Amino acid sequence: MPILIYLEILRELEISWCEFVESTCDLSCLKRLQKLQLSDLPKLAEIPGLGELELLEFLHISRYNAIKQLPNLSKFKIYSIPS
């Protein structure tokens, strides 16, 4: 059972300055998540469940090097992915 299942009412999540993180946990169980910020995660390669966050309104991903593919982000109201 993923640890995040206990955080299903979480509305905001920020993960930053984690040099060795290669993947987030599966975020799909965070059904009420509205804001997600991921920054300074140079080895982050995947974000499982990102495309399933139906209430997500704000997405910010910055200072990453390893992400090769993201789901379609057009359904999000606001997103920012600087190069």
Secondary structure, 3 states (H helix, E strand, C coil): CCHHHHHCCCCEEEEECCCCCCECCCHHHCCCCCEEEEECCCCCCECCCHHHCCCCCEEEEECCCCCCCCCCCCCCCEEECCC
